[in-house]
Amino acid sequence: MQKIAKPILRAPLLPLLISAQVAIAFAICVSSAYVLTKQVTPILTKDGVRSPDTLVIASYLVPRGKPWPASRLHEVESSVAGVAGLRATSVATSVPFEIGSEMSADVAQLSGQSKTNATIYVGDALVGTLGLQLIAGRDFSPDERDQLLSGVGFGVSGPVILSHQLAEKLFPNGSALGSLVRIGDDNVSGVRRVVGVVQNLVSNDLGPGADSKLEEAMIFPGIPSEWPLPVYIARVDQPSDVGGVCRRIVDVLNDSFRGELVQGIEPRCETYSAMRERALASRHAAAWLLSGITGVVLLVALMGVGGLTSYWVQLRRRQIGLRRALGATRADILSLFLLENALVVGIGIVAGGLVTYAGSTWITRHLSLERTPFSYLLAGAVAMLIVCQLTALKSALQASRVVPMAALRLVD
């Protein structure tokens, strides 16, 4: 160890600068990688919606006064279903990736052993219209779908369909189908029986910390009542007719709700894929920004590491020649430079890890954000060390190829 550290201690300024550079790069890269993972999780998560380009969402239906009863929403749905070019329709409280209309509740086994908070969607034909894939059980029956709810179904018994991840969370032994779950808090709760499980169904809550429960969602059957922001969803027969169908749906909604909508807020109709892209636009931008910053910082650090190793090789060619003349092998020279580089980089990684941990602790305490997991620090340390060693490898190989007599001529 002393043999490795001695050349560094002889001229410590440059190695310390490189260690500081590595420390800053490590702290930025690890923190950015964690935030980047949070940002891209909803982008990469399968939402279970089939053919999103032929699914249209009619939203921005804001009542002028009291929210509409279920009977009124059902009446308007019948008018929407009469639009030419539609295969299926449903009225709902919300759909995945519709921002600003989230609804969730605590859900637990009846025994209370497993509990979580999950997103709730309420609609009369959501499974079929969204094209969700049932992997267990059945869809809701016509009687269950057509019931006019009082509110959104809280505090009453009935059937429920869970996402696969929510079913696994509540029933890790795979016994979700046919089981009873309690939904809601102690004051307003109801017991529902699981009649089906869909492969994928994601939440529309994309707020901080929501990514860990992104795929925990469930569906109540029926037509909601007095929900402030209802939506109508429809499956279009032909992709080429989406624009025309959307215009006709908006016309029907304006005519049906004439005088009942808040002035200045017009109903909007768009494809599900367009709505999803709009909801994730900020995350796409953040992902590109974080990737760019991380790439630039890492590149600068690697240039410093590579430059330091190259400088050391040129500065110590005479020393290398002497070592070779005294019997040092090419492998000895190669390992010497790589170990010296590992020491400099390791100091930077340790310092960067301490900075990251301290900063993460402060952020957690004062801003109520999640702390960067230790696994990211560990994986980042290994990755940074490997990348920096590979960067230094070229110069270290050049040092190992120095011919002893050629290096000794530098004495003259």
C-alpha positions in Angstrom: 0.0 0.0 0.0 2.9 2.3 0.9 4.5 1.7 -2.5 1.2 2.6 -4.2 0.6 5.7 -2.2 4.2 7.1 -2.2 4.0 8.6 -5.8 0.7 10.1 -5.0 1.9 11.7 -1.8 5.0 13.1 -3.6 2.8 15.3 -5.8 -0.7 15.2 -4.1 -2.3 18.3 -5.7 -3.4 16.7 -9.0 -4.6 13.4 -7.5 -6.6 15.3 -4.9 -8.2 17.4 -7.7 -9.1 14.2 -9.6 -10.5 12.7 -6.3 -12.6 15.8 -5.8 -13.8 15.6 -9.4 -14.7 11.9 -9.0 -16.5 12.7 -5.7 -18.7 15.4 -7.3 -19.4 13.2 -10.3 -20.3 10.3 -8.1 -22.7 12.3 -5.9 -24.4 13.8 -9.0 -24.6 10.6 -10.9 -26.0 8.5 -8.0 -28.6 11.1 -7.1 -29.5 11.6 -10.7 -29.8 7.9 -11.3 -32.2 7.5 -8.4 -34.3 10.5 -9.5 -34.2 9.3 -13.1 -35.5 5.9 -12.1 -38.4 7.6 -10.3 -39.1 9.6 -13.4 -39.0 6.8 -16.0 -40.9 4.2 -13.9 -44.4 5.4 -15.1 -43.0 5.7 -18.7 -41.9 2.1 -18.8 -44.8 0.6 -16.8 -47.4 -1.3 -18.9 -50.8 0.2 -18.3 -52.8 -2.7 -19.8 -54.8 -0.6 -22.2 -55.2 -2.3 -25.6 -54.8 -0.3 -28.8 -54.5 3.1 -27.1 -54.8 5.0 -30.5 -58.4 3.8 -30.9 -59.5 4.6 -27.4 -60.8 8.1 -27.0 -61.4 10.0 -23.7 -63.9 12.8 -23.3 -63.1 14.9 -20.3 -63.2 18.4 -18.9 -66.9 18.0 -18.1 -67.2 20.5 -15.2 -70.8 20.9 -13.9 -72.0 24.5 -13.3 -73.8 23.5 -10.1 -74.1 20.3 -8.2 -72.4 17.2 -9.8 -74.7 15.1 -11.9 -76.6 12.1 -10.5 -75.9 8.6 -11.9 -79.1 8.6 -13.8 -78.1 11.8 -15.7 -74.7 10.4 -16.6 -76.2 7.2 -17.8 -78.7 9.1 -20.0 -75.8 11.0 -21.6 -73.8 7.8 -22.0 -76.7 6.4 -24.1 -76.4 9.4 -26.4 -72.6 9.0 -26.7 -73.1 5.3 -27.5 -75.3 6.4 -30.5 -72.3 8.1 -32.2 -71.4 6.4 -35.4 -68.1 4.5 -35.4 -68.0 3.4 -31.8 -67.6 -0.2 -30.6 -68.0 0.3 -26.8 -68.5 3.1 -24.3 -68.3 3.6 -20.6 -68.8 6.4 -18.1 -66.2 6.5 -15.3 -64.7 8.6 -12.5 -61.3 8.6 -14.2 -58.9 6.5 -16.3 -55.2 5.8 -16.0 -52.9 8.8 -16.5 -55.8 11.3 -16.2 -54.2 13.9 -14.0 -56.3 15.8 -11.4 -59.1 13.3 -10.9 -57.4 10.8 -8.6 -59.3 8.6 -6.1 -57.8 6.2 -3.6 -58.6 4.4 -0.4 -57.1 1.9 2.0 -57.7 -1.7 1.1 -57.0 -4.7 3.3 -57.7 -8.3 3.7 -60.8 -8.8 5.9 -58.5 -10.2 8.5 -56.4 -7.0 8.3 -53.1 -8.8 7.9 -52.2 -7.1 4.6 -53.0 -3.5 3.9 -52.2 -0.8 1.4 -53.5 2.3 -0.3 -54.7 1.8 -3.9 -56.3 3.8 -6.7 -60.0 3.2 -7.4 -61.7 3.5 -10.8 -65.5 3.4 -11.0 -67.3 2.7 -14.3 -69.9 0.6 -15.9 -67.8 -1.0 -18.7 -64.2 -0.2 -17.9 -62.6 -3.6 -18.4 -64.0 -4.2 -21.8 -63.7 -0.6 -23.1 -60.1 -0.2 -21.9 -59.3 -3.7 -23.2 -57.8 -4.9 -19.9 -56.7 -8.5 -19.8 -58.4 -10.7 -17.2 -56.0 -13.4 -15.9 -58.4 -14.7 -13.3 -62.1 -14.7 -12.6 -64.6 -12.7 -14.6 -65.7 -9.3 -15.7 -68.7 -7.7 -14.0 -72.1 -8.9 -14.9 -74.6 -6.7 -16.7 -76.6 -6.2 -13.5 -73.4 -5.2 -11.6 -72.3 -2.8 -14.4 -75.7 -1.0 -14.8 -76.3 -0.2 -11.1 -76.8 3.5 -10.3 -74.5 4.2 -7.4 -75.0 6.5 -4.5 -71.7 8.4 -4.7 -68.8 6.3 -5.9 -69.5 3.0 -4.1 -67.7 3.7 -0.8 -69.2 2.1 2.3 -71.3 -0.5 0.4 -70.7 -4.2 -0.4 -70.3 -5.6 -3.9 -67.8 -7.0 -6.4 -64.3 -5.6 -7.2 -61.6 -6.3 -9.8 -58.0 -5.9 -8.7 -54.8 -5.4 -10.6 -52.4 -8.3 -10.5 -49.9 -6.4 -8.4 -52.5 -5.3 -5.9 -53.8 -8.9 -5.7 -50.2 -10.1 -5.0 -49.7 -7.4 -2.4 -52.9 -8.3 -0.5 -52.8 -12.0 -1.1 -49.2 -13.2 -1.5 -50.3 -16.8 -1.5 -52.3 -16.3 -4.6 -55.7 -16.7 -3.0 -57.2 -13.3 -4.1 -60.0 -14.6 -6.3 -63.2 -15.0 -4.2 -61.7 -13.4 -1.2 -63.2 -10.5 0.7 -61.4 -7.1 1.1 -62.3 -4.2 3.3 -62.1 -0.8 1.4 -62.0 2.5 3.2 -61.2 3.7 6.7 -63.0 2.7 9.9 -65.6 5.5 9.6 -66.6 4.7 6.0 -65.7 1.2 4.8 -67.3 -1.5 2.8 -66.6 -5.2 2.2 -66.2 -6.3 -1.4 -65.6 -9.7 -3.0 -62.8 -10.1 -5.5 -64.4 -11.5 -8.7 -61.5 -10.8 -11.1 -57.9 -10.0 -11.5 -56.5 -8.0 -14.5 -52.9 -8.4 -15.7 -52.1 -4.7 -15.8 -53.8 -1.6 -14.4 -52.0 1.5 -13.4 -52.8 4.4 -11.1 -53.4 8.0 -12.3 -51.6 9.3 -9.2 -48.2 10.4 -10.5 -47.2 12.5 -7.5 -44.0 12.2 -5.5 -43.6 8.7 -4.0 -46.5 7.3 -6.0 -44.3 5.1 -8.3 -44.0 2.4 -5.6 -47.8 1.9 -5.8 -48.2 2.7 -9.5 -49.7 -0.7 -10.4 -51.9 -1.0 -7.3 -55.4 -0.2 -8.6 -58.9 -1.7 -8.6 -62.3 -1.2 -10.3 -65.8 -0.8 -8.8 -68.7 -1.5 -11.2 -71.6 0.9 -11.7 -72.3 4.4 -12.7 -70.9 7.0 -10.3 -73.1 9.7 -8.8 -72.2 13.3 -7.9 -68.6 12.8 -9.0 -67.2 16.3 -9.9 -65.2 15.3 -13.0 -66.7 12.4 -14.8 -65.3 11.1 -18.1 -66.7 9.2 -21.0 -64.4 6.7 -22.8 -65.2 5.0 -26.1 -63.6 2.4 -28.4 -63.4 3.5 -32.0 -63.9 1.0 -34.8 -61.4 2.4 -37.3 -58.2 4.3 -36.3 -58.6 6.6 -39.3 -62.0 7.8 -37.9 -60.7 8.9 -34.5 -60.7 12.6 -35.3 -64.3 12.6 -36.7 -65.6 10.5 -33.8 -64.0 12.8 -31.3 -65.7 15.8 -32.9 -69.1 14.0 -32.9 -68.7 13.0 -29.2 -67.9 16.6 -28.2 -71.0 17.8 -30.2 -73.2 15.2 -28.4 -71.8 16.3 -25.0 -72.3 20.0 -25.6 -75.8 19.3 -26.7 -76.7 16.9 -23.9 -75.2 19.1 -21.2 -76.4 22.3 -22.7 -76.5 25.0 -20.0 -75.1 22.6 -17.4 -71.4 23.1 -18.0 -69.2 25.8 -16.6 -68.7 28.5 -19.2 -65.2 28.9 -20.6 -64.3 25.2 -20.1 -65.1 23.2 -23.2 -65.3 19.4 -23.2 -62.1 17.8 -24.6 -61.8 14.6 -26.6 -58.5 13.0 -27.3 -57.0 9.6 -27.8 -55.7 7.7 -24.7 -52.2 7.7 -26.2 -52.2 11.5 -26.6 -53.5 11.9 -23.0 -50.8 9.6 -21.7 -48.1 11.4 -23.6 -49.3 14.7 -22.2 -49.4 13.3 -18.6 -45.8 12.0 -19.0 -44.4 15.0 -20.9 -42.7 16.5 -17.8 -41.2 13.2 -16.9 -39.8 12.8 -20.4 -38.2 16.2 -20.2 -36.8 15.5 -16.8 -35.4 12.2 -17.9 -33.6 13.8 -20.9 -32.3 16.7 -18.7 -31.0 14.3 -16.0 -29.4 12.0 -18.5 -27.7 15.0 -20.2 -26.3 16.4 -16.9 -25.2 13.0 -15.7 -23.5 12.2 -19.0 -21.6 15.6 -19.1 -20.5 15.3 -15.5 -19.3 11.7 -15.9 -17.5 12.5 -19.1 -15.6 15.3 -17.4 -14.6 13.1 -14.6 -13.4 10.3 -16.9 -11.4 12.8 -18.9 -9.7 13.8 -15.7 -9.0 10.2 -14.7 -7.6 9.4 -18.2 -5.5 12.6 -18.3 -4.0 11.9 -14.9 -3.0 8.4 -15.7 -1.5 9.5 -19.1 0.4 12.3 -17.3 1.8 9.9 -14.7 3.0 7.5 -17.4 4.8 10.3 -19.3 6.3 11.7 -16.0 7.5 8.4 -14.8 8.9 6.7 -17.9 12.4 6.7 -16.3 11.1 5.1 -13.1 9.2 2.5 -15.3 12.4 1.7 -17.1 14.3 1.3 -13.9 11.7 -1.1 -12.6 11.7 -3.1 -15.8 15.5 -3.3 -15.7 15.4 -4.5 -12.1 13.0 -7.4 -13.1 9.5 -5.9 -12.9 7.2 -7.5 -15.5 4.7 -5.8 -17.7 1.9 -7.2 -15.4 3.6 -5.5 -12.4 3.7 -2.2 -14.1 0.1 -2.5 -15.3 -1.2 -3.5 -11.9 0.8 -0.6 -10.2 -0.8 2.1 -12.3 -4.3 0.5 -12.0 -4.0 0.3 -8.2 -2.8 3.9 -8.0 -5.8 4.9 -10.1 -8.1 2.8 -8.0 -6.8 4.5 -4.8 -7.4 8.0 -6.2 -10.8 7.1 -7.5 -11.7 5.2 -4.3 -11.0 8.2 -2.2 -13.3 10.2 -4.5 -16.0 7.6 -4.3 -15.9 7.5 -0.5 -16.1 11.3 -0.3 -18.9 11.4 -2.9 -20.8 8.7 -1.0 -20.6 10.7 2.3 -21.7 13.9 0.5 -24.7 12.0 -1.1 -25.7 10.5 2.2 -25.5 13.8 4.1 -27.4 15.6 1.3 -30.0 12.9 1.1 -30.5 12.9 4.9 -31.0 16.7 4.9 -33.5 16.5 2.0 -35.4 13.7 3.7 -35.6 15.7 7.0 -36.5 19.1 5.6 -38.3 18.4 2.3 -40.1 15.1 3.2 -38.6 13.3 0.1 -37.3 9.8 0.0 -33.6 9.2 0.9 -31.4 7.8 -1.8 -31.2 4.0 -1.1 -28.0 2.4 0.0 -28.2 0.0 -2.9 -27.8 2.9 -5.4 -24.7 4.1 -3.5 -23.2 0.6 -3.6 -24.1 -0.1 -7.3 -22.9 3.4 -8.2 -19.6 2.9 -6.4 -18.9 -0.4 -8.3 -19.9 1.1 -11.6 -17.8 4.3 -11.1 -14.8 2.2 -10.1 -15.1 -0.1 -13.1 -15.6 2.8 -15.6 -12.7 4.8 -14.2 -10.4 1.7 -14.3 -11.3 1.1 -17.9 -10.6 4.7 -18.7 -7.1 4.4 -17.1 -6.4 1.0 -18.8 -5.1 2.5 -22.0 -2.4 4.6 -20.4 -1.6 1.8 -18.0 -1.1 -0.6 -20.9 1.2 2.0 -22.6 3.2 2.1 -19.4 3.6 -1.7 -19.3 5.0 -1.7 -22.9 7.8 0.7 -22.1 11.1 -0.9 -23.2 13.7 -0.8 -20.3 16.6 0.5 -22.4 14.5 3.1 -24.2 13.3 4.5 -20.9 16.9 4.5 -19.5 18.1 6.7 -22.4 16.1 9.5 -20.8 18.9 9.7 -18.2 21.3 11.1 -20.9 
